[in-house]
Amino acid sequence: MTKARAVRVLFYLLGLLTLAFGLTLNTKTGFGVSPIVSVAYTVSSIWELNFGNVMLAEYVVFAALEIVLHILMWRQNRMSVSRFRSILIMDLLQLPLTLLFTRFMNLFSTVLPDLTADCSFLGSVAGRLLALLTAVVCTGVGAVLILDMRLIANPGDGIVQVLADFFNAEVGLTKNCFDAGNLLVSISLGLFLSGRLTGVGLGTAVSMVCVGRVMALFNRFFLEKLHQAAGMALPALETPV
């Protein structure tokens, strides 16, 4: 493995861990969960299911949607056959990655304390707000590191990248819109199934607005440097073959 390739894999693994930490920390603040996990959190809370397993099922759906969108892009002659085949393989590889990623989330969920029951500074409103800010930054940075390395995407962020590619939109803005959609589904499920909001609060709204902006800001300052360190060319439009 070349040095550049090793750096690329290192950035990718760092992104996975940072994202899992950020998403889990958000659930511990008591201010509501991140929009990307809000649907799974709502379903698991209402029916008392394992959160990681429900998240796994949701990510399988995301991976399936990615495959459908990539097929549409290929049929529109927006990528070559060889490129389509390689992308399809990467989409399928998201399934075992999803299993690993959701186990990381379960591990962090066990290790990180419930801040609403903490009697120290971290349990205060100020401490929980600081933890929320940390969670938002970690979620955005972790997600963008995974996407920028263009290896196997986490389905929760891979679907954002595919939607951005499909509609020729900026990734940060696409993330904001996707989070808003997840939030609407979570609110609807909570009110319809239990008559109340579940896991939706200040932290959800802050994440919905700020995670995409963190991603956009990070890319503005570090995308070129990351790609240079990883030996990657900057993204360019592909000419169909």
C-alpha positions as CSV (number, residue, x, y, z in Angstrom):
1,M,0.0,0.0,0.0
2,T,1.4,3.4,-1.0
3,K,1.7,6.2,1.5
4,A,-1.1,8.2,-0.1
5,R,-3.4,5.2,-0.1
6,A,-2.7,4.6,3.6
7,V,-3.5,8.2,4.4
8,R,-6.7,7.9,2.5
9,V,-7.8,4.8,4.4
10,L,-6.7,6.5,7.7
11,F,-8.9,9.5,7.0
12,Y,-11.7,7.2,6.1
13,L,-11.5,5.2,9.3
14,L,-11.2,8.4,11.3
15,G,-14.4,9.6,9.7
16,L,-16.3,6.5,10.6
17,L,-15.3,6.7,14.2
18,T,-15.9,10.4,14.4
19,L,-19.3,10.1,12.9
20,A,-20.4,7.2,15.1
21,F,-19.2,9.2,18.2
22,G,-21.0,12.4,17.1
23,L,-24.3,10.7,16.4
24,T,-24.2,8.8,19.7
25,L,-23.2,11.8,21.7
26,N,-26.1,13.7,20.3
27,T,-28.5,11.2,21.8
28,K,-26.9,11.5,25.2
29,T,-27.5,15.3,25.6
30,G,-31.2,15.0,26.2
31,F,-31.9,17.7,23.6
32,G,-33.1,15.3,20.9
33,V,-31.2,13.1,18.5
34,S,-29.6,14.0,15.2
35,P,-32.0,14.1,12.2
36,I,-30.2,11.3,10.4
37,V,-31.0,8.8,13.2
38,S,-34.3,10.4,14.3
39,V,-36.4,7.9,12.3
40,A,-34.7,4.9,13.7
41,Y,-34.7,6.3,17.2
42,T,-38.4,7.1,17.1
43,V,-39.3,3.6,15.8
44,S,-37.0,1.9,18.3
45,S,-38.4,3.9,21.2
46,I,-42.0,3.4,20.4
47,W,-41.7,-0.4,19.8
48,E,-38.9,-0.9,22.3
49,L,-36.5,-2.3,19.7
50,N,-32.7,-2.3,19.7
51,F,-31.6,1.1,18.3
52,G,-28.6,-0.3,16.4
53,N,-30.7,-2.9,14.7
54,V,-33.3,-0.5,13.6
55,M,-30.6,1.8,12.3
56,L,-29.2,-1.1,10.4
57,A,-32.5,-1.6,8.6
58,E,-32.8,2.1,7.8
59,Y,-29.3,2.1,6.3
60,V,-30.1,-0.9,4.1
61,V,-33.0,1.1,2.7
62,F,-30.6,4.0,2.0
63,A,-28.2,1.7,0.2
64,A,-31.0,0.3,-1.9
65,L,-32.0,3.9,-2.9
66,E,-28.4,4.7,-3.8
67,I,-28.4,1.7,-6.2
68,V,-31.6,2.9,-7.9
69,L,-30.3,6.4,-8.4
70,H,-27.0,5.1,-9.8
71,I,-28.9,2.9,-12.2
72,L,-30.9,6.0,-13.3
73,M,-27.6,8.0,-13.8
74,W,-26.1,5.2,-15.9
75,R,-29.3,5.0,-18.0
76,Q,-29.0,8.7,-18.6
77,N,-25.4,8.2,-19.9
78,R,-24.0,10.2,-17.0
79,M,-21.3,7.6,-16.3
80,S,-19.5,4.9,-18.2
81,V,-20.3,1.2,-17.9
82,S,-17.0,0.4,-16.1
83,R,-17.6,3.3,-13.7
84,F,-21.2,2.1,-13.1
85,R,-20.0,-1.4,-12.3
86,S,-17.4,-0.2,-9.8
87,I,-19.9,2.1,-8.1
88,L,-22.5,-0.7,-7.9
89,I,-19.9,-2.9,-6.1
90,M,-19.2,0.0,-3.7
91,D,-22.9,0.4,-3.0
92,L,-23.2,-3.3,-2.2
93,L,-20.2,-3.2,0.1
94,Q,-22.1,-0.6,2.2
95,L,-24.1,-3.5,3.7
96,P,-21.3,-5.1,5.7
97,L,-20.0,-1.7,6.5
98,T,-23.4,-0.8,7.9
99,L,-23.3,-3.7,10.2
100,L,-19.9,-2.7,11.5
101,F,-20.9,1.0,11.8
102,T,-24.1,0.3,13.8
103,R,-22.1,-1.9,16.2
104,F,-19.7,1.1,16.7
105,M,-22.8,3.2,17.6
106,N,-24.0,0.5,20.1
107,L,-20.5,0.5,21.7
108,F,-20.4,4.3,22.0
109,S,-23.9,4.2,23.4
110,T,-22.7,1.8,26.2
111,V,-19.5,3.8,26.9
112,L,-20.9,7.4,26.9
113,P,-23.0,8.4,29.9
114,D,-26.5,9.8,29.9
115,L,-25.7,13.5,30.5
116,T,-29.2,14.3,31.8
117,A,-28.3,12.1,34.8
118,D,-24.8,13.5,35.3
119,C,-24.3,15.6,38.4
120,S,-21.1,17.3,37.2
121,F,-20.8,20.3,34.9
122,L,-21.5,18.0,31.8
123,G,-25.0,17.4,33.3
124,S,-25.8,21.1,33.5
125,V,-27.6,22.9,30.7
126,A,-24.3,24.6,29.7
127,G,-22.4,21.3,29.7
128,R,-25.0,19.6,27.7
129,L,-25.1,22.4,25.2
130,L,-21.3,22.1,24.9
131,A,-21.7,18.4,24.3
132,L,-24.3,19.1,21.7
133,L,-22.0,21.5,19.9
134,T,-19.2,18.9,20.0
135,A,-21.6,16.3,18.6
136,V,-22.7,18.5,15.7
137,V,-19.1,19.3,14.7
138,C,-18.1,15.6,15.0
139,T,-21.1,14.5,12.9
140,G,-20.3,17.0,10.2
141,V,-16.6,16.4,10.1
142,G,-17.0,12.6,10.3
143,A,-19.5,12.5,7.5
144,V,-17.5,14.8,5.2
145,L,-14.2,12.8,5.8
146,I,-16.0,9.6,4.7
147,L,-17.5,11.2,1.6
148,D,-14.3,13.1,0.6
149,M,-12.3,9.8,0.6
150,R,-14.7,8.3,-1.9
151,L,-14.3,4.8,-0.6
152,I,-17.2,2.9,0.8
153,A,-19.8,5.4,2.0
154,N,-21.8,5.2,5.2
155,P,-25.3,4.8,3.7
156,G,-26.6,7.7,5.8
157,D,-24.0,10.0,4.1
158,G,-23.7,8.0,0.9
159,I,-27.3,8.7,0.0
160,V,-26.6,12.4,0.5
161,Q,-23.6,12.3,-1.9
162,V,-25.7,10.4,-4.5
163,L,-28.6,12.8,-4.2
164,A,-26.1,15.7,-4.6
165,D,-24.6,14.0,-7.7
166,F,-28.0,13.2,-9.2
167,F,-29.3,16.7,-8.8
168,N,-25.9,18.5,-9.3
169,A,-26.3,20.1,-5.9
170,E,-23.8,21.2,-3.2
171,V,-23.3,18.5,-0.6
172,G,-23.9,20.7,2.4
173,L,-27.2,22.0,1.1
174,T,-28.3,18.5,0.1
175,K,-27.5,17.3,3.7
176,N,-29.7,20.1,5.1
177,C,-32.6,19.1,2.9
178,F,-32.2,15.4,3.6
179,D,-32.1,16.1,7.4
180,A,-35.3,18.1,7.1
181,G,-37.0,15.2,5.4
182,N,-35.9,12.8,8.1
183,L,-37.1,15.2,10.7
184,L,-40.6,15.5,9.1
185,V,-40.9,11.7,8.9
186,S,-39.8,11.3,12.6
187,I,-42.4,13.9,13.7
188,S,-45.1,12.3,11.7
189,L,-44.3,8.8,13.0
190,G,-44.2,10.0,16.6
191,L,-47.5,11.9,16.5
192,F,-49.3,9.2,14.5
193,L,-48.0,6.1,16.5
194,S,-47.7,7.5,20.0
195,G,-49.3,10.9,20.0
196,R,-46.1,12.7,21.0
197,L,-42.7,13.7,19.7
198,T,-40.0,11.1,20.4
199,G,-36.3,12.1,20.3
200,V,-37.0,15.4,18.5
201,G,-35.9,18.6,20.2
202,L,-33.4,21.4,20.2
203,G,-30.5,19.1,19.3
204,T,-32.4,17.8,16.3
205,A,-33.1,21.3,15.0
206,V,-29.5,22.4,15.6
207,S,-28.1,19.3,13.9
208,M,-30.4,19.8,10.9
209,V,-29.3,23.4,10.4
210,C,-25.6,23.1,11.4
211,V,-24.3,19.7,10.3
212,G,-24.6,20.5,6.6
213,R,-22.9,23.9,7.2
214,V,-20.1,22.2,9.1
215,M,-19.6,19.9,6.1
216,A,-19.6,22.8,3.6
217,L,-17.2,24.9,5.7
218,F,-14.8,22.0,6.3
219,N,-14.7,21.3,2.5
220,R,-14.1,24.9,1.8
221,F,-10.9,25.0,3.9
222,F,-9.6,21.4,3.8
223,L,-11.0,19.5,0.7
224,E,-8.0,20.3,-1.5
225,K,-5.5,19.6,1.2
226,L,-7.1,16.3,2.1
227,H,-7.2,15.2,-1.6
228,Q,-3.6,16.1,-2.0
229,A,-2.5,14.2,1.1
230,A,-4.5,11.2,-0.1
231,G,-3.2,11.3,-3.6
232,M,-6.6,12.0,-5.1
233,A,-7.6,14.3,-8.0
234,L,-10.2,16.9,-7.2
235,P,-13.7,15.9,-8.3
236,A,-14.5,16.5,-12.0
237,L,-17.4,15.8,-14.3
238,E,-17.1,12.5,-16.0
239,T,-17.3,12.1,-19.8
240,P,-19.4,9.1,-20.7
241,V,-17.7,6.4,-22.7
